[in-house]
Amino acid sequence: QVQLVESGGGLVQTGGSLRLSCTASGDVDSGAIMRYWRQFPDKQREMVARITKEGLTNYAESVKGRFTFSRDNAKMTVTLEMHDLKVEDTGIYYCNYLTTGSTYWGPGTQVTVSS
């Protein structure tokens, strides 16, 4: 079993910044891919970013240039730095741990961007 503890999020005005963090513990595979997904108010979901053990990242087109995803393998912690936030970034953000044999999800954290 793997547990994911998320922190960060909250309420910010348009153009502001927030930081999300997620730490994996338990029976952790250090080679796991870590991802952040988000669920919009209309329930649509989008993968925001992913990062490999080597630090290779991919981002949704909608966040490129504004979000930065990083990883500390020793702490098994990932951090999503979000800048120039827009109203359309509002949603619940979920940390996701992914290996070939398993996937785990964090409880989610609310991000609200007000105009």
N, CA, C and O atoms as CSV, one atom per row, in Angstrom:
chain,resi,resn,atom,element,x,y,z
A,1,GLN,N,N,0.832,-1.196,0.000
A,1,GLN,CA,C,0.000,0.000,0.000
A,1,GLN,C,C,0.870,1.251,0.000
A,1,GLN,O,O,1.941,1.290,0.605
A,2,VAL,N,N,0.392,2.237,-0.673
A,2,VAL,CA,C,1.066,3.534,-0.729
A,2,VAL,C,C,0.073,4.589,-0.266
A,2,VAL,O,O,-1.091,4.591,-0.667
A,3,GLN,N,N,0.546,5.464,0.567
A,3,GLN,CA,C,-0.279,6.578,1.026
A,3,GLN,C,C,0.256,7.868,0.424
A,3,GLN,O,O,1.466,8.084,0.347
A,4,LEU,N,N,-0.655,8.706,0.005
A,4,LEU,CA,C,-0.302,10.004,-0.567
A,4,LEU,C,C,-0.887,11.096,0.316
A,4,LEU,O,O,-2.093,11.145,0.558
A,5,VAL,N,N,-0.016,11.962,0.788
A,5,VAL,CA,C,-0.444,13.087,1.610
A,5,VAL,C,C,-0.212,14.363,0.821
A,5,VAL,O,O,0.907,14.665,0.405
A,6,GLU,N,N,-1.281,15.095,0.626
A,6,GLU,CA,C,-1.218,16.319,-0.163
A,6,GLU,C,C,-1.284,17.538,0.744
A,6,GLU,O,O,-1.861,17.502,1.831
A,7,SER,N,N,-0.680,18.609,0.268
A,7,SER,CA,C,-0.765,19.878,0.980
A,7,SER,C,C,-0.764,21.007,-0.036
A,7,SER,O,O,-0.419,20.823,-1.204
A,8,GLY,N,N,-1.154,22.165,0.435
A,8,GLY,CA,C,-1.199,23.322,-0.434
A,8,GLY,C,C,-2.607,23.593,-0.916
A,8,GLY,O,O,-3.580,23.115,-0.333
A,9,GLY,N,N,-2.707,24.349,-1.964
A,9,GLY,CA,C,-4.010,24.721,-2.493
A,9,GLY,C,C,-4.592,25.893,-1.736
A,9,GLY,O,O,-3.926,26.518,-0.910
A,10,GLY,N,N,-5.854,26.182,-2.033
A,10,GLY,CA,C,-6.542,27.273,-1.373
A,10,GLY,C,C,-7.158,28.235,-2.359
A,10,GLY,O,O,-7.448,27.891,-3.505
A,11,LEU,N,N,-7.351,29.456,-1.880
A,11,LEU,CA,C,-8.023,30.497,-2.665
A,11,LEU,C,C,-7.017,31.581,-3.034
A,11,LEU,O,O,-6.252,32.051,-2.192
A,12,VAL,N,N,-7.031,31.967,-4.302
A,12,VAL,CA,C,-6.111,32.990,-4.766
A,12,VAL,C,C,-6.802,33.795,-5.853
A,12,VAL,O,O,-7.722,33.304,-6.507
A,13,GLN,N,N,-6.363,35.018,-6.044
A,13,GLN,CA,C,-6.914,35.838,-7.111
A,13,GLN,C,C,-6.207,35.553,-8.427
A,13,GLN,O,O,-5.098,35.020,-8.459
A,14,THR,N,N,-6.869,35.918,-9.494
A,14,THR,CA,C,-6.291,35.769,-10.816
A,14,THR,C,C,-4.895,36.391,-10.871
A,14,THR,O,O,-4.671,37.510,-10.410
A,15,GLY,N,N,-3.977,35.637,-11.442
A,15,GLY,CA,C,-2.598,36.095,-11.535
A,15,GLY,C,C,-1.731,35.687,-10.374
A,15,GLY,O,O,-0.516,35.878,-10.404
A,16,GLY,N,N,-2.340,35.131,-9.354
A,16,GLY,CA,C,-1.590,34.717,-8.179
A,16,GLY,C,C,-0.911,33.376,-8.348
A,16,GLY,O,O,-0.944,32.770,-9.419
A,17,SER,N,N,-0.297,32.926,-7.273
A,17,SER,CA,C,0.459,31.680,-7.289
A,17,SER,C,C,0.070,30.794,-6.112
A,17,SER,O,O,-0.321,31.269,-5.045
A,18,LEU,N,N,0.187,29.518,-6.339
A,18,LEU,CA,C,-0.014,28.527,-5.287
A,18,LEU,C,C,0.976,27.394,-5.485
A,18,LEU,O,O,1.512,27.190,-6.575
A,19,ARG,N,N,1.204,26.667,-4.406
A,19,ARG,CA,C,2.084,25.510,-4.470
A,19,ARG,C,C,1.364,24.315,-3.892
A,19,ARG,O,O,0.783,24.386,-2.809
A,20,LEU,N,N,1.407,23.214,-4.624
A,20,LEU,CA,C,0.868,21.945,-4.147
A,20,LEU,C,C,2.021,20.976,-3.929
A,20,LEU,O,O,2.964,20.919,-4.718
A,21,SER,N,N,1.929,20.228,-2.858
A,21,SER,CA,C,2.929,19.195,-2.598
A,21,SER,C,C,2.243,17.875,-2.306
A,21,SER,O,O,1.109,17.834,-1.829
A,22,CYS,N,N,2.941,16.815,-2.598
A,22,CYS,CA,C,2.411,15.473,-2.375
A,22,CYS,C,C,3.569,14.572,-1.976
A,22,CYS,O,O,4.595,14.525,-2.653
A,23,THR,N,N,3.394,13.863,-0.876
A,23,THR,CA,C,4.425,12.950,-0.401
A,23,THR,C,C,3.875,11.531,-0.362
A,23,THR,O,O,2.804,11.273,0.187
A,24,ALA,N,N,4.625,10.631,-0.951
A,24,ALA,CA,C,4.246,9.225,-0.961
A,24,ALA,C,C,4.990,8.483,0.133
A,24,ALA,O,O,6.183,8.703,0.346
A,25,SER,N,N,4.281,7.606,0.825
A,25,SER,CA,C,4.909,6.799,1.865
A,25,SER,C,C,4.311,5.400,1.819
A,25,SER,O,O,3.300,5.144,1.166
A,26,GLY,N,N,4.976,4.514,2.539
A,26,GLY,CA,C,4.527,3.126,2.548
A,26,GLY,C,C,5.407,2.282,1.653
A,26,GLY,O,O,6.627,2.446,1.641
A,27,ASP,N,N,4.807,1.394,0.917
A,27,ASP,CA,C,5.517,0.484,0.025
A,27,ASP,C,C,5.802,1.176,-1.307
A,27,ASP,O,O,5.258,0.826,-2.354
A,28,VAL,N,N,6.681,2.176,-1.214
A,28,VAL,CA,C,6.913,3.063,-2.350
A,28,VAL,C,C,7.955,2.511,-3.304
A,28,VAL,O,O,9.001,2.017,-2.882
A,29,ASP,N,N,7.666,2.597,-4.568
A,29,ASP,CA,C,8.613,2.292,-5.637
A,29,ASP,C,C,9.180,3.622,-6.114
A,29,ASP,O,O,8.451,4.462,-6.639
A,30,SER,N,N,10.474,3.807,-5.930
A,30,SER,CA,C,11.068,5.101,-6.271
A,30,SER,C,C,11.015,5.394,-7.765
A,30,SER,O,O,11.206,6.534,-8.189
A,31,GLY,N,N,10.757,4.377,-8.548
A,31,GLY,CA,C,10.649,4.578,-9.991
A,31,GLY,C,C,9.265,4.975,-10.447
A,31,GLY,O,O,9.028,5.137,-11.644
A,32,ALA,N,N,8.359,5.131,-9.521
A,32,ALA,CA,C,6.981,5.466,-9.880
A,32,ALA,C,C,6.913,6.811,-10.592
A,32,ALA,O,O,7.661,7.741,-10.287
A,33,ILE,N,N,6.010,6.883,-11.531
A,33,ILE,CA,C,5.682,8.160,-12.161
A,33,ILE,C,C,4.697,8.871,-11.247
A,33,ILE,O,O,3.758,8.262,-10.735
A,34,MET,N,N,4.916,10.141,-11.051
A,34,MET,CA,C,4.002,10.943,-10.242
A,34,MET,C,C,3.280,11.918,-11.156
A,34,MET,O,O,3.870,12.489,-12.073
A,35,ARG,N,N,2.014,12.095,-10.895
A,35,ARG,CA,C,1.196,12.975,-11.734
A,35,ARG,C,C,0.264,13.809,-10.860
A,35,ARG,O,O,-0.064,13.435,-9.733
A,36,TYR,N,N,-0.140,14.910,-11.391
A,36,TYR,CA,C,-1.244,15.677,-10.830
A,36,TYR,C,C,-2.348,15.729,-11.883
A,36,TYR,O,O,-2.125,16.049,-13.051
A,37,TRP,N,N,-3.518,15.407,-11.424
A,37,TRP,CA,C,-4.722,15.554,-12.237
A,37,TRP,C,C,-5.581,16.626,-11.588
A,37,TRP,O,O,-5.404,16.964,-10.417
A,38,ARG,N,N,-6.500,17.147,-12.357
A,38,ARG,CA,C,-7.471,18.058,-11.768
A,38,ARG,C,C,-8.865,17.750,-12.306
A,38,ARG,O,O,-9.049,17.293,-13.434
A,39,GLN,N,N,-9.816,18.020,-11.453
A,39,GLN,CA,C,-11.213,17.861,-11.829
A,39,GLN,C,C,-11.860,19.226,-11.772
A,39,GLN,O,O,-11.853,19.892,-10.736
A,40,PHE,N,N,-12.415,19.632,-12.891
A,40,PHE,CA,C,-13.040,20.928,-12.988
A,40,PHE,C,C,-14.432,20.886,-12.348
A,40,PHE,O,O,-14.974,19.809,-12.097
A,41,PRO,N,N,-14.999,22.060,-12.087
A,41,PRO,CA,C,-16.350,22.090,-11.496
A,41,PRO,C,C,-17.393,21.331,-12.303
A,41,PRO,O,O,-18.376,20.848,-11.741
A,42,ASP,N,N,-17.192,21.219,-13.621
A,42,ASP,CA,C,-18.153,20.471,-14.428
A,42,ASP,C,C,-17.842,18.979,-14.460
A,42,ASP,O,O,-18.436,18.226,-15.232
A,43,LYS,N,N,-16.891,18.555,-13.599
A,43,LYS,CA,C,-16.512,17.147,-13.420
A,43,LYS,C,C,-15.561,16.622,-14.493
A,43,LYS,O,O,-15.118,15.476,-14.411
A,44,GLN,N,N,-15.242,17.434,-15.492
A,44,GLN,CA,C,-14.244,17.000,-16.463
A,44,GLN,C,C,-12.887,16.893,-15.782
A,44,GLN,O,O,-12.595,17.634,-14.844
A,45,ARG,N,N,-12.066,15.972,-16.257
A,45,ARG,CA,C,-10.761,15.759,-15.658
A,45,ARG,C,C,-9.660,15.996,-16.681
A,45,ARG,O,O,-9.840,15.798,-17.883
A,46,GLU,N,N,-8.541,16.417,-16.176
A,46,GLU,CA,C,-7.403,16.689,-17.041
A,46,GLU,C,C,-6.119,16.338,-16.290
A,46,GLU,O,O,-5.978,16.642,-15.105
A,47,MET,N,N,-5.197,15.702,-16.985
A,47,MET,CA,C,-3.891,15.486,-16.385
A,47,MET,C,C,-3.105,16.778,-16.503
A,47,MET,O,O,-2.889,17.285,-17.604
A,48,VAL,N,N,-2.687,17.299,-15.392
A,48,VAL,CA,C,-1.999,18.585,-15.372
A,48,VAL,C,C,-0.529,18.420,-15.699
A,48,VAL,O,O,0.015,19.144,-16.532
A,49,ALA,N,N,0.113,17.464,-15.040
A,49,ALA,CA,C,1.552,17.292,-15.227
A,49,ALA,C,C,1.949,15.903,-14.748
A,49,ALA,O,O,1.281,15.291,-13.915
A,50,ARG,N,N,3.039,15.437,-15.292
A,50,ARG,CA,C,3.608,14.173,-14.859
A,50,ARG,C,C,5.108,14.325,-14.783
A,50,ARG,O,O,5.698,15.165,-15.462
A,51,ILE,N,N,5.730,13.489,-13.934
A,51,ILE,CA,C,7.182,13.555,-13.786
A,51,ILE,C,C,7.713,12.160,-13.516
A,51,ILE,O,O,7.149,11.408,-12.720
A,52,THR,N,N,8.793,11.826,-14.181
A,52,THR,CA,C,9.438,10.540,-13.980
A,52,THR,C,C,10.478,10.643,-12.872
A,52,THR,O,O,10.768,11.725,-12.360
A,53,LYS,N,N,11.026,9.496,-12.520
A,53,LYS,CA,C,12.080,9.464,-11.513
A,53,LYS,C,C,13.275,10.319,-11.951
A,53,LYS,O,O,13.953,10.930,-11.126
A,54,GLU,N,N,13.513,10.349,-13.246
A,54,GLU,CA,C,14.640,11.102,-13.794
A,54,GLU,C,C,14.354,12.593,-13.910
A,54,GLU,O,O,15.227,13.378,-14.279
A,55,GLY,N,N,13.133,12.970,-13.594
A,55,GLY,CA,C,12.785,14.387,-13.645
A,55,GLY,C,C,12.226,14.855,-14.961
A,55,GLY,O,O,12.059,16.056,-15.174
A,56,LEU,N,N,11.932,13.918,-15.858
A,56,LEU,CA,C,11.334,14.299,-17.130
A,56,LEU,C,C,9.874,14.668,-16.903
A,56,LEU,O,O,9.134,13.942,-16.240
A,57,THR,N,N,9.476,15.787,-17.453
A,57,THR,CA,C,8.135,16.288,-17.206
A,57,THR,C,C,7.325,16.452,-18.483
A,57,THR,O,O,7.867,16.663,-19.568
A,58,ASN,N,N,6.034,16.349,-18.323
A,58,ASN,CA,C,5.072,16.670,-19.364
A,58,ASN,C,C,3.962,17.500,-18.726
A,58,ASN,O,O,3.592,17.287,-17.572
A,59,TYR,N,N,3.445,18.440,-19.493
A,59,TYR,CA,C,2.409,19.321,-18.980
A,59,TYR,C,C,1.228,19.392,-19.946
A,59,TYR,O,O,1.379,19.227,-21.157
A,60,ALA,N,N,0.072,19.637,-19.387
A,60,ALA,CA,C,-1.067,19.951,-20.220
A,60,ALA,C,C,-0.787,21.266,-20.936
A,60,ALA,O,O,-0.135,22.154,-20.386
A,61,GLU,N,N,-1.278,21.385,-22.154
A,61,GLU,CA,C,-1.056,22.612,-22.925
A,61,GLU,C,C,-1.556,23.836,-22.171
A,61,GLU,O,O,-0.982,24.920,-22.273
A,62,SER,N,N,-2.613,23.653,-21.428
A,62,SER,CA,C,-3.251,24.773,-20.741
A,62,SER,C,C,-2.413,25.353,-19.609
A,62,SER,O,O,-2.678,26.459,-19.139
A,63,VAL,N,N,-1.399,24.603,-19.170
A,63,VAL,CA,C,-0.596,25.090,-18.037
A,63,VAL,C,C,0.866,25.317,-18.390
A,63,VAL,O,O,1.641,25.800,-17.564
A,64,LYS,N,N,1.241,24.975,-19.603
A,64,LYS,CA,C,2.639,25.140,-19.997
A,64,LYS,C,C,3.080,26.590,-19.837
A,64,LYS,O,O,2.372,27.522,-20.219
A,65,GLY,N,N,4.254,26.751,-19.269
A,65,GLY,CA,C,4.796,28.083,-19.052
A,65,GLY,C,C,4.333,28.725,-17.761
A,65,GLY,O,O,4.876,29.747,-17.343
A,66,ARG,N,N,3.343,28.138,-17.131
A,66,ARG,CA,C,2.825,28.700,-15.869
A,66,ARG,C,C,3.062,27.777,-14.680
A,66,ARG,O,O,3.258,28.244,-13.558
A,67,PHE,N,N,3.044,26.478,-14.920
A,67,PHE,CA,C,3.211,25.484,-13.864
A,67,PHE,C,C,4.572,24.815,-13.997
A,67,PHE,O,O,5.068,24.593,-15.101
A,68,THR,N,N,5.159,24.502,-12.859
A,68,THR,CA,C,6.415,23.767,-12.830
A,68,THR,C,C,6.282,22.603,-11.861
A,68,THR,O,O,5.883,22.771,-10.709
A,69,PHE,N,N,6.623,21.427,-12.353
A,69,PHE,CA,C,6.496,20.209,-11.559
A,69,PHE,C,C,7.895,19.702,-11.234
A,69,PHE,O,O,8.731,19.547,-12.124
A,70,SER,N,N,8.140,19.448,-9.965
A,70,SER,CA,C,9.457,18.975,-9.560
A,70,SER,C,C,9.317,17.807,-8.595
A,70,SER,O,O,8.233,17.494,-8.102
A,71,ARG,N,N,10.448,17.184,-8.350
A,71,ARG,CA,C,10.412,15.937,-7.576
A,71,ARG,C,C,11.657,15.808,-6.730
A,71,ARG,O,O,12.761,16.115,-7.178
A,72,ASP,N,N,11.473,15.354,-5.507
A,72,ASP,CA,C,12.575,15.024,-4.607
A,72,ASP,C,C,12.487,13.527,-4.358
A,72,ASP,O,O,11.658,13.076,-3.568
A,73,ASN,N,N,13.329,12.761,-5.020
A,73,ASN,CA,C,13.247,11.310,-4.914
A,73,ASN,C,C,13.596,10.813,-3.508
A,73,ASN,O,O,13.034,9.819,-3.049
A,74,ALA,N,N,14.500,11.482,-2.838
A,74,ALA,CA,C,14.889,11.046,-1.499
A,74,ALA,C,C,13.711,11.151,-0.535
A,74,ALA,O,O,13.547,10.312,0.351
A,75,LYS,N,N,12.906,12.170,-0.712
A,75,LYS,CA,C,11.747,12.369,0.158
A,75,LYS,C,C,10.469,11.822,-0.463
A,75,LYS,O,O,9.418,11.790,0.177
A,76,MET,N,N,10.572,11.401,-1.697
A,76,MET,CA,C,9.411,10.927,-2.459
A,76,MET,C,C,8.298,11.977,-2.395
A,76,MET,O,O,7.135,11.691,-2.111
A,77,THR,N,N,8.716,13.168,-2.668
A,77,THR,CA,C,7.798,14.309,-2.637
A,77,THR,C,C,7.835,15.017,-3.973
A,77,THR,O,O,8.898,15.226,-4.558
A,78,VAL,N,N,6.662,15.380,-4.441
A,78,VAL,CA,C,6.572,16.184,-5.651
A,78,VAL,C,C,5.936,17.518,-5.304
A,78,VAL,O,O,5.139,17.626,-4.372
A,79,THR,N,N,6.303,18.524,-6.071
A,79,THR,CA,C,5.788,19.867,-5.843
A,79,THR,C,C,5.333,20.453,-7.171
A,79,THR,O,O,6.052,20.414,-8.169
A,80,LEU,N,N,4.148,20.984,-7.158
A,80,LEU,CA,C,3.597,21.652,-8.332
A,80,LEU,C,C,3.501,23.137,-8.018
A,80,LEU,O,O,2.679,23.566,-7.208
A,81,GLU,N,N,4.350,23.905,-8.669
A,81,GLU,CA,C,4.337,25.358,-8.519
A,81,GLU,C,C,3.417,25.914,-9.599
A,81,GLU,O,O,3.602,25.656,-10.788
A,82,MET,N,N,2.425,26.680,-9.163
A,82,MET,CA,C,1.444,27.203,-10.106
A,82,MET,C,C,1.488,28.732,-10.073
A,82,MET,O,O,1.297,29.351,-9.026
A,83,HIS,N,N,1.740,29.314,-11.216
A,83,HIS,CA,C,1.852,30.767,-11.314
A,83,HIS,C,C,0.868,31.292,-12.354
A,83,HIS,O,O,0.348,30.552,-13.188
A,84,ASP,N,N,0.635,32.603,-12.268
A,84,ASP,CA,C,-0.277,33.256,-13.219
A,84,ASP,C,C,-1.588,32.478,-13.307
A,84,ASP,O,O,-2.071,32.161,-14.393
A,85,LEU,N,N,-2.139,32.186,-12.156
A,85,LEU,CA,C,-3.332,31.363,-12.120
A,85,LEU,C,C,-4.521,32.080,-12.732
A,85,LEU,O,O,-4.668,33.298,-12.626
A,86,LYS,N,N,-5.363,31.287,-13.373
A,86,LYS,CA,C,-6.534,31.790,-14.055
A,86,LYS,C,C,-7.785,31.166,-13.436
A,86,LYS,O,O,-7.715,30.133,-12.771
A,87,VAL,N,N,-8.905,31.798,-13.662
A,87,VAL,CA,C,-10.163,31.273,-13.129
A,87,VAL,C,C,-10.375,29.844,-13.594
A,87,VAL,O,O,-10.881,29.007,-12.847
A,88,GLU,N,N,-9.990,29.573,-14.820
A,88,GLU,CA,C,-10.192,28.225,-15.377
A,88,GLU,C,C,-9.269,27.173,-14.778
A,88,GLU,O,O,-9.381,25.993,-15.112
A,89,ASP,N,N,-8.356,27.582,-13.897
A,89,ASP,CA,C,-7.538,26.610,-13.165
A,89,ASP,C,C,-8.260,26.089,-11.927
A,89,ASP,O,O,-7.771,25.180,-11.256
A,90,THR,N,N,-9.395,26.650,-11.631
A,90,THR,CA,C,-10.165,26.223,-10.468
A,90,THR,C,C,-10.556,24.763,-10.586
A,90,THR,O,O,-11.016,24.311,-11.634
A,91,GLY,N,N,-10.368,24.031,-9.498
A,91,GLY,CA,C,-10.744,22.633,-9.496
A,91,GLY,C,C,-10.161,21.909,-8.304
A,91,GLY,O,O,-9.522,22.510,-7.441
A,92,ILE,N,N,-10.388,20.623,-8.272
A,92,ILE,CA,C,-9.788,19.781,-7.247
A,92,ILE,C,C,-8.577,19.103,-7.875
A,92,ILE,O,O,-8.681,18.480,-8.931
A,93,TYR,N,N,-7.454,19.226,-7.231
A,93,TYR,CA,C,-6.200,18.695,-7.747
A,93,TYR,C,C,-5.844,17.418,-6.984
A,93,TYR,O,O,-5.827,17.386,-5.753
A,94,TYR,N,N,-5.564,16.384,-7.747
A,94,TYR,CA,C,-5.274,15.068,-7.182
A,94,TYR,C,C,-3.860,14.628,-7.533
A,94,TYR,O,O,-3.447,14.668,-8.692
A,95,CYS,N,N,-3.146,14.217,-6.527
A,95,CYS,CA,C,-1.837,13.610,-6.731
A,95,CYS,C,C,-2.052,12.142,-7.093
A,95,CYS,O,O,-2.927,11.477,-6.538
A,96,ASN,N,N,-1.254,11.652,-8.019
A,96,ASN,CA,C,-1.395,10.278,-8.486
A,96,ASN,C,C,-0.031,9.613,-8.575
A,96,ASN,O,O,0.912,10.160,-9.147
A,97,TYR,N,N,0.050,8.444,-8.007
A,97,TYR,CA,C,1.267,7.619,-8.016
A,97,TYR,C,C,1.011,6.457,-8.960
A,97,TYR,O,O,-0.003,5.768,-8.853
A,98,LEU,N,N,1.934,6.246,-9.881
A,98,LEU,CA,C,1.673,5.251,-10.927
A,98,LEU,C,C,2.899,4.389,-11.193
A,98,LEU,O,O,3.986,4.890,-11.480
A,99,THR,N,N,2.691,3.063,-11.087
A,99,THR,CA,C,3.697,2.101,-11.536
A,99,THR,C,C,3.017,1.160,-12.515
A,99,THR,O,O,1.823,1.293,-12.785
A,100,THR,N,N,3.765,0.223,-13.040
A,100,THR,CA,C,3.161,-0.716,-13.982
A,100,THR,C,C,2.124,-1.595,-13.311
A,100,THR,O,O,1.211,-2.100,-13.964
A,101,GLY,N,N,2.265,-1.778,-11.998
A,101,GLY,CA,C,1.357,-2.678,-11.313
A,101,GLY,C,C,0.345,-2.039,-10.396
A,101,GLY,O,O,-0.520,-2.727,-9.855
A,102,SER,N,N,0.434,-0.743,-10.210
A,102,SER,CA,C,-0.476,-0.133,-9.248
A,102,SER,C,C,-0.622,1.359,-9.483
A,102,SER,O,O,0.209,1.997,-10.129
A,103,THR,N,N,-1.695,1.888,-8.944
A,103,THR,CA,C,-1.902,3.325,-8.963
A,103,THR,C,C,-2.609,3.717,-7.671
A,103,THR,O,O,-3.489,3.006,-7.186
A,104,TYR,N,N,-2.216,4.837,-7.137
A,104,TYR,CA,C,-2.829,5.347,-5.925
A,104,TYR,C,C,-3.142,6.825,-6.127
A,104,TYR,O,O,-2.499,7.524,-6.910
A,105,TRP,N,N,-4.147,7.269,-5.395
A,105,TRP,CA,C,-4.598,8.647,-5.509
A,105,TRP,C,C,-4.606,9.319,-4.145
A,105,TRP,O,O,-4.925,8.706,-3.127
A,106,GLY,N,N,-4.251,10.581,-4.156
A,106,GLY,CA,C,-4.406,11.377,-2.961
A,106,GLY,C,C,-5.857,11.787,-2.797
A,106,GLY,O,O,-6.664,11.593,-3.707
A,107,PRO,N,N,-6.197,12.347,-1.655
A,107,PRO,CA,C,-7.586,12.727,-1.385
A,107,PRO,C,C,-8.059,13.933,-2.183
A,107,PRO,O,O,-9.260,14.176,-2.305
A,108,GLY,N,N,-7.103,14.689,-2.727
A,108,GLY,CA,C,-7.473,15.873,-3.493
A,108,GLY,C,C,-7.404,17.133,-2.648
A,108,GLY,O,O,-7.648,17.117,-1.441
A,109,THR,N,N,-7.069,18.214,-3.312
A,109,THR,CA,C,-7.008,19.501,-2.644
A,109,THR,C,C,-7.654,20.553,-3.547
A,109,THR,O,O,-7.457,20.554,-4.762
A,110,GLN,N,N,-8.411,21.426,-2.940
A,110,GLN,CA,C,-9.161,22.415,-3.713
A,110,GLN,C,C,-8.289,23.610,-4.063
A,110,GLN,O,O,-7.582,24.160,-3.218
A,111,VAL,N,N,-8.357,23.993,-5.322
A,111,VAL,CA,C,-7.727,25.223,-5.797
A,111,VAL,C,C,-8.837,26.085,-6.379
A,111,VAL,O,O,-9.553,25.677,-7.293
A,112,THR,N,N,-8.961,27.274,-5.833
A,112,THR,CA,C,-9.984,28.201,-6.320
A,112,THR,C,C,-9.328,29.509,-6.710
A,112,THR,O,O,-8.633,30.137,-5.911
A,113,VAL,N,N,-9.558,29.909,-7.942
A,113,VAL,CA,C,-9.004,31.162,-8.445
A,113,VAL,C,C,-10.169,32.107,-8.707
A,113,VAL,O,O,-11.058,31.816,-9.507
A,114,SER,N,N,-10.146,33.224,-8.028
A,114,SER,CA,C,-11.230,34.182,-8.177
A,114,SER,C,C,-10.815,35.331,-9.075
A,114,SER,O,O,-9.639,35.688,-9.148
A,115,SER,N,N,-11.777,35.895,-9.744
A,115,SER,CA,C,-11.486,37.000,-10.674
A,115,SER,C,C,-11.526,38.343,-9.951
A,115,SER,O,O,-11.307,39.384,-10.570
